[in-house]
């Protein structure tokens, strides 16, 4: 790896060694971007958020409510900074790098939410990531006072029932159904699960473009972030094979088979392992002697 990639990877590894509550989410996102952008200066983007937060504070009345604070964040992000959801090119990998989102003004739910949450934190509003299937939201407050925010749609506010209706494609849930579905469809996301989701987006989007080296880099960081993620080991092996690193692919797929729970269908993985071993053997035989 190039030196800037090695440094960014080392920074990311150090950042995610902490307990979930101690992870600097925005900082870790910048380290993810650091592998892609050699000249990236993290402090430049931290300063941008500080500036936006200062503008938001100046918009608050002397006596203000949570709604006032959320409206101030909405105003600075979607009016002043002119951030938007990139509906025209949703799967563009640039949407998953927070520096690009701030520079280009275009992002996806998860990156826009990370930025929103960071600005809100700077004006004393603690927000929680909500990993809804297919969409990422934020919430503030708790219990009956909990407010859901959709940064992808310019910071629109939603009720719990509206979020659940969105998750189940427009059907309006009853009160009983809403309670039963909330924990499953509106799960809270800590820093680690948010980063895993962001990296999964990168892994999939780069793979769709057949950019297997970048996809592999995302898969490697998922494993660093979540060493117990046995499912990712299968993707890791496939991507290592795609870039011609058959020995590492053998090790990853072997570990996948060792760790896959009983009952998981591993027949295809076992067949693939045999093929990878043959490829690794041929590759080793073709290498010149040291």
Beta strands, then each sheet from edge to edge (+ up, - down):
strand 1: 84-85
strand 2: 106-107
strand 3: 127-130
strand 4: 137-140
strand 5: 147-150
strand 6: 156-158
strand 7: 188-189
sheet 1: 1+ 2+
sheet 2: 6+ 5- 4+ 3- 7+
end
